Amino acid sequence: MKRILIVEDVELNRDLLTQLLEDTYELVIAVDGAAGVEMAIAHRPDLILMDLSLPLVDGWEATRRIKANASTAAIPVVAITANAMTGDEDRARAAGCDDFMTKPVDEDLLFVKLRHWLD
């Protein structure tokens, strides 16, 4: 079973992603960017769903740290964010995100992206 790390500080969003994914994937959860980096190193997930607006260390910096670490650099990071302003996708990709989605999460698009990165 593929392992996904969800890095999300809002409980409602975590619960939604968990409900959508728990039957198909092994899930690891982090509630801030610092914990997300630690969990990525400790659990080596197959994919990371990264909120960008996080406490302690934001998702931009957490992604940079994950991509700078040789043991986690190859893990695909999909940004899932309410930041949908012009240039945010480019900024996310510049920080190291491999893909980008906006909130509210489009469930069909989420599964398309998961199949793309995990198959």
Secondary structure, DSSP 8 states (H G I E B T S, - for coil): --EEEEE-S-HHHHHHHHHHHTTTSEEEEESSHHHHHHHHHHH--SEEEE-SS-SSS-HHHHHHHHHHSTTTTTS-EEEEES--STTHHHHHHHHT-SEEEESS--HHHHHHHHHHHH-
